[in-house]
Every structure is written in structure tokens, then in C-alpha cells.
């Protein structure tokens, strides 16, 4: 049963942080009749983000529509793991039951879907949305669920990623030797190496200081992250590369999912799926509005020849450089 599953998870855990240990103890208290079943959702983003707000919305919906039988507890800001992959790793031990899982972190979990974090896989937001709604995406998700023990509820848009610098990037040659801060995600490192740059994985919270001290020449992120972290103060040129249209899956530990009453699962799945749709809508609206907002704050926008960059990277999709292979890349290109 569900309680046995959780108690067993404790015995399998070797090392706990104090916070994780406390959370697991709370989750493993024997649930008396009339008390809510706890679902623990961990993620690395700030409370103010659309992603956090979307899951908080889901928690309220679950409480009201399922008669208070469930309590979705949300732990933002990396409390349960510093990366998406770390939070998901906690599924094994009961420290979390749900998480956002970005495409980039799938490289070591389910490589085919890591293509969603590949460079110039998507032409624009409409192309990304066509992939999300396609039979191909569902085919990949179904295969991932069978091979990984993860249950997937939806795909939440994270935004177009652009490169900020001190001076504009005018051509492909300007990427040669560019020292750029990237997250410690394999697909990101591979992308900028393929462009001839020198990607340096630096913790997110240290990025501003690394730019200010000129330890790196550049960084890359969606516009809303640039605004939230004020990267434009120390890296004022936003080069509109749109090199990746990023997104995150909403996932749950499949064993935990299967332990829940079958009668409740359709409603839970519907709520989580709608949360992903709401996050996507909110992020996209904010993204479109930020061009004007950031311009008013002194940011310089530099249009980049995306076609040239995409052409330079296309051969890498058709080699063994990336793990997904040219056939899958080509199938995505045919979507409209």
C-alpha cells in the first residue's frame, strides 16, 4: 500500500540532509482516516515564477476538487535538490514525489527527449507547440514512461534562450573562443562547443558576479531570467539567438502514481495537465512583453542571423555528436 511504499523508501535512503529527512518523516507518518494524502512537489525555481505559481494553483484545485483527500506540498528554490535531476533522484527515497524535469537533464535519463533542448530544433514557438501537441511527442513520452519509471502529465514552456554579451555578436565567427557561462547541462555544453565557443559551467547564483568580474564574456538564458537576475546590468547586449526553446515536463514517480486510488487518477492528471498549459501561456505572454520592458531599462537588442547558426549546427544533429540522431531531428522538422 501507499504507506508501506513510503516507509520502504526511508530504509533505502543512506544519507539525508536535515531538511530532506524532516520532509520524509512527515510524509511517512501513518495517515489516519480523514487525513489528506501528501504529494511532495520539488523544483529549483523561485516562488515568483509562473512555474511555481502554476503548481500552487494545482494544489488549490486538488484540494477543492478531490474533497480535501490530497495535499500537494510545493518546495521551490532547490530545497529538495539543486537541479531537476537531483529532485527526480529523490523519487527513489521518498524525498519528493513530483518535479519539473527539463529536457536538458534527460540526456542521462532518456536521451531521445533530450532533443527538446537541442540547438535550433524548433524554428519558433509555433513549431515548439506543434511538437508538444504531436503524436511524435506522445510516442516519445510513452516510451520514456515504460523505460524510466516516470509518469508524465504535461510540458510547461520555459522560454526562448538568448545570449547576452558586452558587445554584439555579428557573425558566427564572433562565437569562436567566446567564454560563455552555461548551466551544467550536457546539451548546453555541447551546443556552444559546436559553435566554437568555450562554455563554462558556473552555478546559476554566481553568474552575475562572473559577468561583472569578466570571468566570462557572456551568458545565456530566457529574457525573464535575465530580468529577474538583472544580468543586463553587467552584460547589456541581448543577442536574439533563440538557440533553444526550452521546456520542462511535469513528472511523478510512477510507483507512487500507481499507489494512488485509480478513481482519483483521471482528475489529478487533468489538473496537472492544465497547470502545464497555464504555465506555458503565462511564460509566453511575459516573454513577448519583455522586449519593450527591457528596452526601457537600457537593454540593447541585437538581431542575429539564426539561419546561419542553425545551418552550422545541422550537421551535428546528423552525426553521433548529439545522442538523438538525425532521423528524429528530421521528423521534428516536418511538424507544422
N, C-alpha and C positions, 0 to 999 in steps of 0.2 A: 504494500500500500504506500501512499504518499509519505507517511511519517517514517516508515521503515527505510524508504529510499533516502530521505534526508539524513536519518541517523547513520545509515551506512556510509554516506558521503563524509561525515565527520571522521570516521575511523580511517578513511583512506587518505585524509589530509595529513601531511607530515609537518609542514611549517605554516604558521599563521602570522599575519600581522595582528596587532591587538584589535584594530577596527574590524578586520575580517572575522576574527574569532568571535567577537561580540555579536556580529550580524548573524553568523551561523548558529550561535547559541539561541538567539531569539527565534530564528527560523525553525529550530528543532524542538522547541517547546511543544509538548503534546497538545494538539488542538482539541479543546473541549467542544462539545456540541454548542452551536450558536456562535462560535467564533469564526472569523474570516480566515480563509486560506491565504497565506502570504506569497506573493510573487515578487522577486527581487530583480529590479532592472538597474544595471550599472552602465555608465557611459563616461566619456572623458571630457565632454563639452560643458560650457558654463551654463548656469541656471537661466541666463537671459536669452539663450539661443532658441530658435524655432524648434530645434530637435528636442531640447528639454521640455519646452512648453507643450509640444505635441504629445509626449509621453505623460506629462501631468494631466493633460486633457483626457487621455485614455484611462488614467487611473480614476478620474471622476466618473467617466462613462461606465466603467466596470462596476464601480460601487453602486451606482444608481440602477443600472440595467440588469444586474445579476443579484439584486436583493441583498447587497452587503456581504455576500458569501466569499468575496475575494478582496484582498487589499494589495494593490500594486504599489510597492515602495520603490521610489526612484532615488538613486545615488549618483549625482552628477560629479563633474570636476575630478575624475580619476580616483575617486575614493576606493573603488574596488579593482583598480588596475590602471597603470599609466597609459596603456594603449588598448585599442579594441581587442586585440588578440589576447592580452592579459586578462581582460574581463571575461572573454569567452573561455579561456583556460580554467577560470574559476567555476565553470559549469560542472567540472569533474568533482569538485569538492563541496558544492552547495553554497559557495560564497555569493553566487549570482545565478539566476535562472534565465535572464534575458539580457540582451545587449544590442547596441548598434555595431555592425560589423562592416567596415569599409572594404571596397573592392580590393584596395591595395594590400590589405592584410590577408587576403585569400590566397596569395601566392603559395604559401606553405600549407594551406588547409584544403583548397580546391582550386588548382591552377587555372582551369578554363575560365571561371568567372572573374579571375583577376584581370582579364582583358578589359573589364569596365574601367580600370584605372590605367589603361594603356594610352600612349600619346596619339592624339588625332584619330582615335577610334570612332568618335562621334563628330559629325560635321557641325552640329549646333544643338540647341535644346530640343527642338522638334525631333531631331534624329535620335537623341537620347530617350525621349519619351516613346518613340516608335519601338525602340529596343525594349524598354520596360514593359510595354503592352504586347510584346510579340510572343508567338509560340516558341521561338528560339530561346528567349529568356526563361520561359516556363520549363522548357526542356532541360536547360542547364540547372535550374533550381531543383527540379525533381531529382536529377542525377546527384546533385550535391547532397540533398537530404538523405538519399539512400546510402551515400558513401561516408558521411561525416557525423551523423547523429545530431544534426541541427534541423530545427523546424523553422521555416521562413514565412513571414507574414506580409512583407511588402518591401518596397525600395524607396527610400527617402533621399531626395536630391540634396546635394551638398554645395554645388555651385561650380561655375567655370573658374579654373585656376589660371592666374596670370603671374608674370614675373615683374618684380619691382627692382629698379636699379637707380644709380645716381645720374647716369646719362642714358639716352635712348638706345635701344638695340635696333640698328638699322638694317642688318642683314644677318644671314646665317653665320657669316664669319665672326660677328660680334659675340657669338656664343663660345667661340674657341678659347679655352682657358678661363672662362668666366667661373669664378669661385662662388657657388650658389648654395645657400642653406636649403636643405630639404629635410622632410621628416624621414625617420629611419624605416622607410618602406621600400622594399626591393625594386618594385616597378618604377618608383620615382628616381631612384639612383640610376637604374638602367637607362631611363629616358634621357637624362641630362648627359650621361656619359656618351650616349649615341650621338648627341648634338655637339660633342667635343668640349663640353663644359666640365668643370671639376666640382661635382656635388659633394657637399659636406653634411652628414647627418648631425644636427645640433638640436638639443631639446627645445621644444616649442617656446617655453617660457624664457629661454636665453637668446631668442632670435633678435629681439630689439637691440640688446646690448652688443651682440655680434655685428650687427649692421652699423651701429653707432661707432664701435671701435675699429671698424673696417677690417674685421677678421674675415668677413665675407663681402663680396661685391653685390650680392643680390639675394633675394628670397622669392618664394612663390607660394601663393595662397589665393583663395577666393576674395573678392572685394570686401565682403562683410567681415572677414577675418582681419584684413588689412585695416579696416576702420576700427574694429574693436581693440586691436593691439597697437594702433597708431603707428604702424610701420612706415607710413608715408612721411612721418616726421624725419626719419633718418634714411629713407630710400624713396624719394619723391616722384620718381617716374614710374608710372604703371604701364608696362608694355602688354598690350592686349593679345597675349599669345593664345589664350583659351586652349592650352595644350592638353588639358584633361577636363572632362566634365564629370565631376566626382559624385559619388553617391554611397549610401550605406544601407545595407539590409537590416531589417528588424528580425532578430533571430531569438529562438528559445531552445534550451536543452530538450531534445526530443524525448528523452526518458521522463523528464518532468512533465512535458506536454501529455504524454501517453498515460501518466498517472492521474490526470485530471478527469473528472466525470465527462463521459462522451457527450452528454446532453448540453454541457456548458461550452464545449469547444467551438461550435459554429459562431456563437455570439462573441467570444473572445477573439477569434480570428477576424471577424468583421471589424471589431473596434480597432485592433492593431493595424489592419489594412487601411482603415480610414485615417488613422493617425499618420501613416506614411504619406497619404495623399495630402493631408493638411500641411505637413511639414514641407513637402515639395512646393505647394502653392505659395506658402509664406516665404520660403527661401528665394524662389524665383522672382516674386514681386519686389522683395528687398534688393535683390541683385540688380534689377532693372533701374530702380530708383537711385542706386548709389553712384552711378556715373555723374549725375547732377550734384548730389550731395558732396562728393569728394572733390569735384571741380571747384566748388565754392570754398573748399578748405585748402586750396592751393595745389592740389594734385595735378600733375601733367599726365595726360593720356597719350600714349604713342601707339598708333595703329601699326600692326606687324603683318608682314606677308605670311599669313598662315599656310597658304597653299605651298609655298616653298619649303616651310618647315615640315609640313605633312609629307611632301614628296621625299624629303631627305630621310624621313623615318620609316617610310613604307617598306623598304627592303628588309628592315629589321623585323617587321611583322611576319615576313615570309621566310625567315631563317629560324635557327634554333636559339636566337638571342633572347627572345621572349618565349615563355613556356606554352603559349596557346596555339601557335601555328597559324599559317596563312589561310587555311580553309575557313576557320572560324572568323577570322578578321574579314574575309571576303563575304561571308554570309551576312555579317552585320552591315557591311557597306551597301547591300542590296535592299535594306529596310527603308521604308518611306513612311 
